[in-house]
Amino acid sequence: MADDQTLPWDHEVDLLIFGAGAGGMTAALSGALRGLDVLLCEKTDQVGGITSTSGGTIWIPGTHLSVEAGVPDTTEAADRFLQAVVGERGGDEVRAAFLEAGPQMVKELQQHTEVKLVAAQAHPDYIGNVPGEAYGGRALSPTPFDGRRLGKGDFARVRPPRQEFMVLGGMMAARNEIDALLHPFGSLDNFQLATRTVLRYASDRLRYPRGTRLVMGNALVAQLLFSLRQTQTPLLFETRLVALLKDQNAVVGAIIEGPQGRQRIHARRGVVLATGGIAHNAPLRRQLYPEAAQAHCLAPVTNTGDGVEIALGSGASLAEGLDSPGLWMPCSILKRQKGEDLIWPHIILDRAKPGLIAVNSVGERFVNESDSYHDFVMGLLRSPGQKPHQPAHLICDRAFLEKYILGMVFRGTKRLKPFIDAGYLFEADSPAALASKIDVDPVALKQTLENYNRDAAAGEDTAFGRGSSAMNRFNGDASQTPNPCVRPIGPGPYYAMAVWPADLASSAGLAGDHEGRVLGADQQPITGLYACGNDMSSMFRGTYPGPGTTIGPAMVMAWRIAQHAANQAARGQ
Ligand SMILES: Cc1cc2nc3c(=O)[nH]c(=O)nc-3n(C[C@H](O)[C@H](O)[C@H](O)COP(=O)(O)OP(=O)(O)OC[C@H]3O[C@@H](n4cnc5c(N)ncnc54)[C@H](O)[C@@H]3O)c2cc1C
């Protein structure tokens, strides 16, 4: 943006950061720990962005936490793994910097802040049967956080999780707690956990608008906010980036707009963009995303791609050569007569279980259904017969619904009628009748089921290799032998549920280097301009190697940015 350089600055800081999600909050906290004068600006009245609605899993190889969890991991093994997964797509220098810095960042946060993480003993990488893959140790999670520690004011500043992921209207449940809460009488452990959690929630609701026991992404954001308050890091709400200010080719500050009106802020050490990636930015979606994946986005609607758009207007460039511009999740949509539609991301609970397949718009299978949500959608987008504006369908039988969850139809739900009436679930006595309800070719669907069932009777999936990776089997059902992901489907009644591609994050984004500096059209760093989180293009180049592979890099690169800016400050540059 052309700027009148004669205008005075309204305010001066070292590091000016936009966006209070995992990326921006970690950059601010790490900057504050290094003695930098930091200002964090958040567009909305709450911190958290997509991060607070996420699973909060953080993929960082080789940490001391993996050793503590008894599943020691090394960055060398992770490097081999990433070389196999990402291959020749580029980004090697950035990934090397991530691997080197990750364990250091975790140690620093763990020792000096209230961000407390643990390594999962079992949470396998998403790509199996390649060198260096890990079964446990790499996926870190925030420990549950007691929201009451924030005080009422700051607790209300934490963006709540997705409505679909809360039970009883406002209680969070971690992945491993859902079953106990849904089936409290299933076992003594279930009963104890459910009683404890529900009693705590009931007491919370006397004083708070939702439960204060925070888990997953909400816990991470709350821990970051708590730590920012402890370090007295300035944080402005309802204050957004409007434009970057340049002197020659260097970014020297930004115009912000908030309750005080417009202000010109001088950033002595740099501006950090962490506004959550492309998300709902319609022109960028049209430019970069395949037509079939443009309609649905899981980010809060206030994530409108500001950082990427404004940086592009200031001479930044987009990364090229990615496997995919988005990281995807298959989602089912429950239309409601009152209130917003509910969108359910099919993360792990149903697709991997035995007795379910997915078919495309011509009634054919297109992928190993037990693979990651990203690879599931990639299979759909690449599937030759698929029509762009049609969903895929998950197909199962009644026994599946008795035993497992299917989207928002929880295990053992007796009254299926409301879901069927809402067009969320389709029911029919035969595959052919089901096919006509979901608008696919009856002959094709019948043939698909016959082919699948023939293999499944022997516990095999010769077409797509279901159950062939550690991650497949981990998310399957161990009681199903010989293959925890495969059993024949039928007899009827048969059920179908439509799933659509949606982006859980963009992987396309600004081109950047190993210090988090944004690159210009000449592929050289733009002095004074950094990006992290989804604003920076994915270092895994549009692949999705494992659980937590967006938040992990977001936090580690944010930490590197703070370190780079602090080193520059120390050198007086
Ligand atoms: C259901 C779901 C589950 C997921 N689970 C995981 C998981 O377990 N692990 C994982 O790694 N990834 C997960 N993801 C993806 C992950 O949540 C995101 O990739 C990540 O949180 C993005 O972090 P961020 O800091 O880039 O953006 P955000 O967390 O979205 O933060 C961006 C912030 O910038 C603010 N902002 C926007 N514009 C401006 C502006 N102009 N000025 C100032 N502020 C602005 C926004 O309001 C927002 O608060 C999941 C996603 C979904 C949808």
The ligand as an SDF file (V2000), in Angstrom:
LIG
                    3D

 53 58  0  0  0  0  0  0  0  0999 V2000
  -12.2340  -29.9260   13.2760 C   0  0  0  0  0  0  0  0  0  0  0  0
  -10.7650  -29.6220   13.1130 C   0  0  0  0  0  0  0  0  0  0  0  0
   -9.8380  -30.3550   13.8160 C   0  0  0  0  0  0  0  0  0  0  0  0
   -8.4870  -30.0890   13.6490 C   0  0  0  0  0  0  0  0  0  0  0  0
   -7.6020  -30.7870   14.4020 N   0  0  0  0  0  0  0  0  0  0  0  0
   -6.2850  -30.5300   14.2590 C   0  0  0  0  0  0  0  0  0  0  0  0
   -5.3400  -31.2000   15.0880 C   0  0  0  0  0  0  0  0  0  0  0  0
   -5.6910  -31.9460   16.0090 O   0  0  0  0  0  0  0  0  0  0  0  0
   -4.0110  -30.9420   14.8610 N   0  0  0  0  0  0  0  0  0  0  0  0
   -3.5810  -30.0870   13.8710 C   0  0  0  0  0  0  0  0  0  0  0  0
   -2.3580  -29.9300   13.6820 O   0  0  0  0  0  0  0  0  0  0  0  0
   -4.4680  -29.4010   13.1260 N   0  0  0  0  0  0  0  0  0  0  0  0
   -5.7980  -29.5770   13.3150 C   0  0  0  0  0  0  0  0  0  0  0  0
   -6.6920  -28.8400   12.5930 N   0  0  0  0  0  0  0  0  0  0  0  0
   -6.1800  -27.7270   11.7690 C   0  0  0  0  0  0  0  0  0  0  0  0
   -5.6700  -26.6010   12.6950 C   0  0  0  0  0  0  0  0  0  0  0  0
   -6.6510  -26.3350   13.6740 O   0  0  0  0  0  0  0  0  0  0  0  0
   -5.3110  -25.3110   11.9660 C   0  0  0  0  0  0  0  0  0  0  0  0
   -4.5210  -25.5920   10.8520 O   0  0  0  0  0  0  0  0  0  0  0  0
   -4.5280  -24.3820   12.9100 C   0  0  0  0  0  0  0  0  0  0  0  0
   -5.1800  -24.2740   14.1440 O   0  0  0  0  0  0  0  0  0  0  0  0
   -4.3520  -22.9960   12.2960 C   0  0  0  0  0  0  0  0  0  0  0  0
   -3.7100  -22.1510   13.2240 O   0  0  0  0  0  0  0  0  0  0  0  0
   -3.4280  -20.6360   12.8230 P   0  0  0  0  0  0  0  0  0  0  0  0
   -2.7540  -20.0220   13.9810 O   0  0  0  0  0  0  0  0  0  0  0  0
   -2.7720  -20.5780   11.5010 O   0  0  0  0  0  0  0  0  0  0  0  0
   -4.8900  -20.0040   12.5790 O   0  0  0  0  0  0  0  0  0  0  0  0
   -6.1020  -19.7630   13.5610 P   0  0  0  0  0  0  0  0  0  0  0  0
   -6.0670  -20.6620   14.7270 O   0  0  0  0  0  0  0  0  0  0  0  0
   -7.3390  -19.7690   12.7440 O   0  0  0  0  0  0  0  0  0  0  0  0
   -5.8660  -18.2840   14.0890 O   0  0  0  0  0  0  0  0  0  0  0  0
   -5.9730  -17.1870   13.2210 C   0  0  0  0  0  0  0  0  0  0  0  0
   -6.4950  -15.9650   13.9720 C   0  0  0  0  0  0  0  0  0  0  0  0
   -6.2900  -14.8120   13.1660 O   0  0  0  0  0  0  0  0  0  0  0  0
   -7.3750  -13.9440   13.3370 C   0  0  0  0  0  0  0  0  0  0  0  0
   -7.4160  -12.9950   12.2100 N   0  0  0  0  0  0  0  0  0  0  0  0
   -7.9290  -13.2020   10.9680 C   0  0  0  0  0  0  0  0  0  0  0  0
   -7.7690  -12.0890   10.2210 N   0  0  0  0  0  0  0  0  0  0  0  0
   -7.1330  -11.1750   10.9930 C   0  0  0  0  0  0  0  0  0  0  0  0
   -6.7010   -9.8400   10.7830 C   0  0  0  0  0  0  0  0  0  0  0  0
   -6.8860   -9.1890    9.6270 N   0  0  0  0  0  0  0  0  0  0  0  0
   -6.1060   -9.1770   11.8030 N   0  0  0  0  0  0  0  0  0  0  0  0
   -5.9200   -9.7800   13.0000 C   0  0  0  0  0  0  0  0  0  0  0  0
   -6.3130  -11.0430   13.2660 N   0  0  0  0  0  0  0  0  0  0  0  0
   -6.9050  -11.7450   12.2550 C   0  0  0  0  0  0  0  0  0  0  0  0
   -8.5510  -14.8880   13.4090 C   0  0  0  0  0  0  0  0  0  0  0  0
   -9.6780  -14.2550   13.9840 O   0  0  0  0  0  0  0  0  0  0  0  0
   -7.9940  -16.0240   14.2600 C   0  0  0  0  0  0  0  0  0  0  0  0
   -8.2360  -15.8190   15.6270 O   0  0  0  0  0  0  0  0  0  0  0  0
   -8.0540  -29.0760   12.7480 C   0  0  0  0  0  0  0  0  0  0  0  0
   -8.9950  -28.3140   12.0660 C   0  0  0  0  0  0  0  0  0  0  0  0
  -10.3350  -28.5720   12.2430 C   0  0  0  0  0  0  0  0  0  0  0  0
  -11.3210  -27.7300   11.5020 C   0  0  0  0  0  0  0  0  0  0  0  0
  1  2  1  0
  2  3  1  0
  2 52  2  0
  3  4  2  0
  4  5  1  0
  4 50  1  0
  5  6  2  0
  6  7  1  0
  6 13  1  0
  7  8  2  0
  7  9  1  0
  9 10  1  0
 10 11  2  0
 10 12  1  0
 12 13  2  0
 13 14  1  0
 14 15  1  0
 14 50  1  0
 15 16  1  0
 16 17  1  0
 16 18  1  0
 18 19  1  0
 18 20  1  0
 20 21  1  0
 20 22  1  0
 22 23  1  0
 23 24  1  0
 24 25  2  0
 24 26  1  0
 24 27  1  0
 27 28  1  0
 28 29  2  0
 28 30  1  0
 28 31  1  0
 31 32  1  0
 32 33  1  0
 33 34  1  0
 33 48  1  0
 34 35  1  0
 35 36  1  0
 35 46  1  0
 36 37  1  0
 36 45  1  0
 37 38  2  0
 38 39  1  0
 39 40  1  0
 39 45  2  0
 40 41  1  0
 40 42  2  0
 42 43  1  0
 43 44  2  0
 44 45  1  0
 46 47  1  0
 46 48  1  0
 48 49  1  0
 50 51  2  0
 51 52  1  0
 52 53  1  0
M  END
$$$$
